[in-house]
Amino acid sequence: MQVSPAVENRSNPTHPAPSPTGLIIEPDAPGRIAGYGPIAVIDIGSNSVRLVVYERMARSPTPLFNEKVLAGLGEGVATSRRLSDASVDKALSALRRFAALCRQIGVVELSVLATAATREAENGSKFIAKVREICGCDVTVLTGPAEAHYAALGVVDGFEVPEGVAGDLGGGSLELTNVRGTRVGDGETFPLGGLRLKNDSGGDLKAAKKIARAALENSKALQHMEGRTFYAIGGTWRSIAKLHMRQTGYPLHVMHGYTLETERSRDFLKSLYRQPVASIDSIDAVSKQRQPLLAYGGLVLSELVRAGKPARIVISALGLREGFLYSRLPAEEQEKNALIAAARELCFLRSRSPAHSEELIAWTGDAMKALGIDETKEEERLRAASCLLADIGWRAHPDYRGEQSLNIIAHAGFVGVDHPGRAYLGLSVYYRHSGLSDDELGPGLREIVPTRYKERARALAAIFRVAYLVSASMPGVVPRTALRRTDNELQLVLPPDLSELAGGRLETRLKQLAALVGLESRIVIEG
């Protein structure tokens, strides 16, 4: 489906103008980044039909719109070999709405992907023909291995150097793929999707368990999973993670990167299929539409853990759709770091000077060395992202800049970062605005951030507090200055033409920074 880009209103740039279709077209939207887009993907699965519209084609694409309908196309396909009339009508109705939304949003390219149910049904080709007519574009009916491949690429897209097995559980099938960094193995597909397993077992959970165990017995991917990470993809597994969050009182309600240590989660997974759904603690955390398949999702995950012995289960919010888009990126875009790319976009949209934020990356690195604080490669990456995010809260009231920045960063749609890393990013900017004390910081993020990260976040914030007083957030200043250590003294070196920047407030901030590592402090004019 090709939708023409909106025509710019050049006659009056301050007011929207009606397009030829009668829609209102904004001449400029400063809160969005220009590029090839909007682009959209419709994923026609065995349980749900979902539309996601992304701002543009990018390394870390931002969703503009996201909607799903649980059509249940896979219900009964294994036995009848047909898509039911009711599920087809529901799916086509959703697709008509989705096509209209794409026109309304101004989508320039639409991709439609169809998975297990349409692939297996005798009337699948007839359904696809109607989808093609509604959407006005070709429909890609994926094979099982292709589903597995794109789902695994979603993990490559969403995690920093993933190492383990990607598993995508849909309504009709389960796909497993070995992943090592950017290398993706051959995918396997199993008839263990929630709807399929429910139908094949006749709703008997004991029978379903036997079916799952037998199917997974000879999985090649699971033979290489012991001690590694299992990346769980799919709505049912996200619902399970959401339930676990509620039961444990987990403080960060971000699904991507949520981790369950397998040894600690065995009893939790068994509880999902050993008791009636209605009696599960905090079951209201899961939507009523998802609840009927929760037991089957828990059962399959439990069998995967038993057979593969992973060290941990990590939830991936990215899967088939994102992997498909990632596969279409040029190699140079694929090589970009997803977290840094997303932080750079937010910096561009919200900071006073993106150039100044970029300058801070090298300057804070030198400052860390001057302080004698060592960093791992991952900590260097997190520090770079923090520099890009350090000024995104400047428009807020001064009393709330720290709190607002912390909330934006901790809950941002970032990928390529785990939850402790999110805490590092948020705390470094919080401390920058609110001071280096924890007195007003709630217990939430402190529960998931390692002591080492917290110490480095505080040190980075103290460096920010010096840098921003020197630069006033303007570019071209901090590269002309330096933090230098001599014996037991930390010196801030300013060139003569910047000597008037020295003063009591800057001296106090420098003293606070030096005190973190037990040093004296002094401002030095040189050059």
ABEGO torsion letter per residue (X at the ends): XBBBBBBBBAABAABBBBBAAGBBBBABBAABBBEBOBBBBBBBBAABBBBBBBABBBABBBBABBBBBBAGAABGAAAAGBBBAAAAAAAAAAAAAAAAAAAAAGBABBBBBBBAAAAABAAAAAAAAAAAAAAGBBBBBBBAAAAAAAAAAAAAAABBGBBEBBBBBBAABBBBBBBBEABBBBBBBBBABAAAAAAAAGGBAAAAAAAAAAAAAABAAAAAABGBBBBBBEAAAAAAAAAAAAAAGBABBBABGBBBBAAAAAAAAAAAAABBAAABBGAAABBAAAAAAAAAAAAAAAAAAAAAGBABBBBBABBAAAAAAAAABBAAAAABBAAAAAAAAAAAAABABAAAAAAAAAAAAAAAAAAGBBBBAAAAAAAAAAAAAAAAAAABBAAAAAAAAAAAAAABABBGBBAAAAAAAAAAAAAAAAEABAAABBAAAAAABBAAAAAAAAAAAAAAAAAAAAAGGBBGAAAABBBBBBEABBBBBBBAAAAAABBAAAAAAAAAAAAAAGBBBBBBBBX
